Amino acid sequence: MMSVGAYNIVLALDHVRFAAHYRDLGVSYPLALRVVTAAGWGGLFVALGIGLARRRQWARRWLLAALSNYAMFGVLWLVLFARSDFGQSRIMFQAVVSVILVLLVAWVMRWRRIRCAFEPPVPRGAGSPVEQPKIDCGEAS
């Protein structure tokens, strides 16, 4: 996730730095929109990457929502701004690959050892006033 975030931040900075060149090329999308969306996605995925590295439950919970929306955004971006035949022919390919990648991440995040890694530690001998369903992580009692 950190690499996706870093890529988007670099993309936003690239569009800011070379805005005149992109305008001269006549790109089909508004440069300000590209900068804002790339920076937003970059910030989101860097935050998710940090949360996943620290094994925060919120990061695991929000990963699929963010990833599926990012994939849908990428396809929608092509639908709206692809002008060439090559760009337009990539739409279906990108949609299929995006769905496969999101399903793969969803499958991996459902693995028991991944779910257990994100469970908060329970202090020994401390009872919880509210009983919550637990994942069998193979811990010996």
N, C-alpha and C positions, 0 to 999 in steps of 0.2 A: 504494500500500500504506500509505503514511503516513496518508492520509485515512481509510482503513478502521480503522487502529489508533487514530487520534485520535477517530473516531466512537465506538468501543467504550469508550475511556477516559472520554469525556464521558458515555456511557450509564451506565457504572458509577458515576461521581461523581453523576450525576443520581439514581440509585436510592438512593445513600447519603443524599444531601441531603434528598430528598423521600420517604423510606421511610414516614413516617406517612401521607402522602397516598395512596401506593400501597396501603397496608394498608386505609385507609378505602374506597378504590375496590373492594377485593376482587379484586385481580388473581389470575389463575389459576395463577401460578407462584410458587415460593419466592423472596423478594427476595434472600436471601443467595446463592442459586444464581446468580441473574442478575448480581449484583455480581461474584462470583468469576469466572464465565465471561466476562463482558464485559471485565473487567480482564485476564484471561489472554489473550484474543484480541487485545486492544488492545496489550499488551506484545509479543506475538509479531509482529503486523503492523508495529509501529513498528520493531522490530529488523530485520525483513525489508526494510522501506523504507530504513533506513539502510544495510543491506548491499547492496541494489540500487543505491543512489546511489553507493556506494563501489566498485561493480562487483566484489563478492566472489562467488566461485564458489559458496560454500555457500548464499548467498541465492537465486541462480538455481536451484540444485538443490532447495532446500526450498520454493520458491514454490508449485509445483503441489500438493505434498502438503498444505501449509497451506491453500491456497485451496479445494481440493476438500473437505477436512475441514470447513472453515468453512461451505461451501455445504451440506454434508450436515447439519451441526449446525443450521443455520437451518431446514431442512426438518423435521428431527426435533423441534426446539423447537415448531414449529407443530403437528405431529402430537400431541405430548404435551400442549400447553397451550392450543390454540385451542378456545374454547368456543362462540363465535358462528358463525352460518352463514357470515358473511363470512370469518372467520378460517379456517374449515374448507375453504371453497371456494378459498382462496388456495394451498393446499398443492400441488396439481398445477401451478399456474402458477409458483410459486416453484421447484419442482423442475426444470421445463423451462428456465426462465431461468437457473438456477444451472448446469445442465449446459452450456448454450450458452456462458455466460461462461467456464467452466473450459476448455472446448474452444477458445475463442477465445484465451485466454491461453496455452494449450499450443501452439497454432499460432504465435502471435507469438514465443514464446520459442524456437521451433525455427528461426527465420529466421537465416540465416548471419551477418548483420551483428550481430544480438543475441548469438549465441554467440561471435563474435569479440570483442565488447566485454568479455566476461567471461574471455577467455583471459589467463593471466598473461604479462607481458612476458618475453621471452627475451633475455638479454644477448647482444650481438653477439660471435660467436666462441666462445661458451661452449657446449660440448657437454653433453648430458644423458646420464648413465650408463645410464638406463633409457629406451628409446625408447617414446614414447607416441604414440598416433594424434593427428595434428594436423588442425585444421580449415583448409581452404583459405580464408584471409582476403584473398587477393589482394595479399599483400605481395610486393614485388619483392626478390629475393635479390641 
